[in-house]
Amino acid sequence: NLLGYGSAVLKEKELPQEWASVGSVPKWLMDDRARKIRVHWQALHGLLSTNTLGGLESFNEVPMSGSLRDQPELTCLLLMQCL
């Protein structure tokens, strides 16, 4: 589990370049609802989308298998688990 992740201070300029993406999240969600947690979203999405975690079966008690792996719903659920 990533305890305290939600309260960690993250800066976009400190993220690896390959984590700059927010994935397939709808623009309205990122521009409106998730704007304040954008960097946390990018970091979590970047971590989950790297090839080194390809065999990850669960993350913070959330199953990682199936078609949701690259979907914004999964990233949102994982962010809620980290708060």
C-alpha positions as a Markdown table, in Angstrom:
| # | Residue | x | y | z |
|---|---|---|---|---|
| 1 | Asn | 0.0 | 0.0 | 0.0 |
| 2 | Leu | 1.1 | 3.6 | -0.6 |
| 3 | Leu | 0.1 | 5.1 | 2.7 |
| 4 | Gly | 0.3 | 8.9 | 2.8 |
| 5 | Tyr | 0.5 | 9.1 | -1.0 |
| 6 | Gly | -2.4 | 11.5 | -1.2 |
| 7 | Ser | -0.7 | 14.0 | 1.1 |
| 8 | Ala | 2.7 | 13.7 | -0.5 |
| 9 | Val | 4.0 | 16.9 | -2.1 |
| 10 | Leu | 4.7 | 16.1 | -5.8 |
| 11 | Lys | 5.9 | 18.5 | -8.4 |
| 12 | Glu | 5.4 | 17.9 | -12.1 |
| 13 | Lys | 9.0 | 19.0 | -13.0 |
| 14 | Glu | 10.3 | 16.3 | -10.7 |
| 15 | Leu | 8.4 | 13.5 | -12.4 |
| 16 | Pro | 10.2 | 11.3 | -15.0 |
| 17 | Gln | 9.5 | 12.5 | -18.6 |
| 18 | Glu | 7.7 | 9.3 | -19.4 |
| 19 | Trp | 5.1 | 10.1 | -16.7 |
| 20 | Ala | 4.0 | 13.4 | -18.2 |
| 21 | Ser | 0.8 | 11.8 | -19.6 |
| 22 | Val | -2.5 | 11.6 | -17.8 |
| 23 | Gly | -3.6 | 8.7 | -20.0 |
| 24 | Ser | -7.1 | 8.5 | -21.4 |
| 25 | Val | -8.8 | 10.6 | -18.8 |
| 26 | Pro | -11.5 | 12.8 | -20.2 |
| 27 | Lys | -10.5 | 16.4 | -20.6 |
| 28 | Trp | -13.4 | 17.7 | -18.6 |
| 29 | Leu | -12.4 | 15.5 | -15.7 |
| 30 | Met | -8.8 | 16.7 | -15.7 |
| 31 | Asp | -9.6 | 20.4 | -16.3 |
| 32 | Asp | -12.4 | 20.5 | -13.8 |
| 33 | Arg | -12.5 | 17.9 | -11.1 |
| 34 | Ala | -9.0 | 16.5 | -11.0 |
| 35 | Arg | -7.0 | 19.6 | -11.7 |
| 36 | Lys | -5.6 | 19.9 | -8.1 |
| 37 | Ile | -4.5 | 16.3 | -8.1 |
| 38 | Arg | -3.1 | 16.3 | -11.6 |
| 39 | Val | 0.5 | 15.5 | -10.6 |
| 40 | His | -0.6 | 12.7 | -8.3 |
| 41 | Trp | -2.7 | 11.3 | -11.2 |
| 42 | Gln | 0.3 | 11.6 | -13.6 |
| 43 | Ala | 2.6 | 9.8 | -11.1 |
| 44 | Leu | 0.2 | 7.0 | -10.4 |
| 45 | His | -0.7 | 6.6 | -14.1 |
| 46 | Gly | 3.0 | 6.7 | -15.1 |
| 47 | Leu | 3.9 | 4.1 | -12.4 |
| 48 | Leu | 1.1 | 1.7 | -13.6 |
| 49 | Ser | 1.8 | 2.1 | -17.3 |
| 50 | Thr | 5.5 | 1.2 | -17.1 |
| 51 | Asn | 6.5 | -2.2 | -18.4 |
| 52 | Thr | 8.2 | -3.1 | -15.2 |
| 53 | Leu | 4.9 | -3.5 | -13.5 |
| 54 | Gly | 3.3 | -5.6 | -16.3 |
| 55 | Gly | 2.9 | -8.6 | -14.0 |
| 56 | Leu | 1.3 | -6.6 | -11.1 |
| 57 | Glu | -1.9 | -8.4 | -10.1 |
| 58 | Ser | -3.1 | -6.0 | -7.4 |
| 59 | Phe | -2.3 | -2.6 | -6.2 |
| 60 | Asn | -3.6 | -1.2 | -2.8 |
| 61 | Glu | -6.1 | -4.2 | -2.8 |
| 62 | Val | -7.4 | -3.2 | -6.2 |
| 63 | Pro | -7.2 | -6.0 | -8.9 |
| 64 | Met | -5.0 | -4.9 | -11.8 |
| 65 | Ser | -6.0 | -7.5 | -14.4 |
| 66 | Gly | -8.5 | -7.1 | -17.2 |
| 67 | Ser | -9.4 | -4.3 | -19.5 |
| 68 | Leu | -9.5 | -1.6 | -16.9 |
| 69 | Arg | -5.7 | -1.4 | -16.5 |
| 70 | Asp | -5.4 | 1.6 | -18.9 |
| 71 | Gln | -8.7 | 3.2 | -18.0 |
| 72 | Pro | -9.2 | 6.4 | -16.0 |
| 73 | Glu | -11.7 | 4.6 | -13.7 |
| 74 | Leu | -8.9 | 2.4 | -12.4 |
| 75 | Thr | -6.5 | 5.4 | -11.7 |
| 76 | Cys | -9.4 | 7.2 | -10.0 |
| 77 | Leu | -10.1 | 4.2 | -7.8 |
| 78 | Leu | -6.5 | 3.8 | -6.9 |
| 79 | Leu | -6.2 | 7.4 | -6.0 |
| 80 | Met | -9.1 | 7.1 | -3.6 |
| 81 | Gln | -7.4 | 4.0 | -2.1 |
| 82 | Cys | -4.3 | 6.1 | -1.5 |
| 83 | Leu | -6.1 | 8.9 | 0.5 |
